[in-house]
């Protein structure tokens, strides 16, 4: 399963931070289910060592996003907490507890969180709005679909960029659901912004200084919208709030396949086909960029709509409260029959 997941990642068959995080967690859940420790070791102590090579293997095939790193950090903390329990937990009980925790994290911190974000963001979409978005974000897509179900009359402009062209899939999905759409490449961003009233963007991570780490091109869209005095609304789950700071896109970024930039079509000869033979030429295909907080008007999360400068507070809250406050918000929204009041960790 880990090999299959690594191949899907490397071939960009699974894209988007939520989809990748869910795939990693579900794969590790299956690894935990199948793992049998040696006779001289307990499950809770051996499973940590057993997962490390799998994590390194995934990292070898594709650089891990910040959100995946946060999920793995959370999983290791859960394992460490199990080891600290006295008296020790039986192997089968520990196995089941880990699987339940992973399923619960996916359900509460991603699936239900997206539903809450869509609910909170509905207040920002009004009749007559022209909303612009960049590439494809699963949570932004859900917001648009929920707004359509709520009877809002609005239009979406999807701005896209090579080489992944993720916005094509989003545009097709929205049109099939009866939402009026326009599609353009990022080179036409200023022309597209002429009629725009709001900009909705997804994010792979919110950094400690309030900046957004997202698909490359997001910063250009946010800066162009701010230049036109159009509000930029970010939609992001709190599990993506990371306790690190980054001020540019050249540090800790992921490099994509350079050939995907020079290949323009399957039939025509690619531009710069022999670029490797050019002594003074190299091609850099960065996957993400950093949008400074001054270009972000607000961040819609499952705990409410907050300024991006509140990122350090959210990080501190999640660390100290161990998810209890998140559970309280989910409890208010979904009721006690859907979610318990126990802590996530």
C-alpha positions, 0 to 999 in steps of 0.5 A: 500500500505504501508503494502504491501511495508513493507512485500515486503521489509521484505521478500527481494522481492524488493532489490537494492537501486534504486528499494527500493527508487522508491518503497518508493517514488511511495507508498508515492505518492499514499498516498499523492493522497489518503489523505484527511486532516481534515476540520480544517487543510490544506493539505500542513501542515497535510500531513507532520504529516500524512506521519510520521507514514507510515515512522515509519511503514516501519522502523519497518519492515526493516531498511531504507537504506541511499539512502531511508533516503535521498529521505525522507529528500528530500521529507520533504524539498519539503513539507516544501517549499510548506508550506512556499509559500505565499499566501498558495497553494490550497489543490488540487494544493499542492497535484498535485505539490507533486506528480509531484515532486516525479515523476520528482525526479524518472525520473531525479535523478534515471532513466535519471541519470542511462542512463547518468552513462551508457553513461559515463562508456562506455569510461571505457569498451574496447574490450578484457576487463574482467570486474568483478562485485559483487552481483547485481547493476541495474546501473552496469547491465545497463552499461554492456547491453549498452556496448554490444549494442555499440558492445564492446567485453568483458567478465563479471565475477560475484562474489556472496555471500550468503545469497541473491545470487543476482548475480545469477539474474544478470548473467542470465540477461547478458547471455540472452543478449549475454554477456559472463559471469563467475560466482563464489562465493566470496571465489574464488575472488583471482582466479577470479581476475587473468584475470580481467582488471577492477572492476565495483561496485554499491553502496548504498551510498557515504559517506562524506569521500569518502567511499562507503556504499554497499552490504557486500562483496564489501569492500573485493572485492575492497581490493582484486582488489587493492592488484592486482593493478586492478582499482575499478570503482564505479557507483553511482547516486548523490542522494546517496551522503550523508552528513555523515561519517562512518569508519566501518560496525558496526555502523548504519548497517542493520542486516539480518535474521540469519536463512538465514545464517545457512540454506543451502538447503530446503531438508537438515537439516540446519547447526547449526539448534539449534544455539539459544540453544547454550549459547555462540553463536550468529549469525550476518548477516550484510547487508552492509560494508564500502569500504574506499576511498583508494580502489576506483579508480573513481566514475562514476556519471551522472555529470561525472567521479570524484574521490571519494574524491570529495564527500563533494563537490558534497554534498555541490553542491546539497545542495546549487544549489538545483539540478540546476546543475544536471538539466543542465547536463541532459539538455545537454544530453537529450535536452530541449524537454525532461527536463525543466531547472527548479530546482528539488526542 
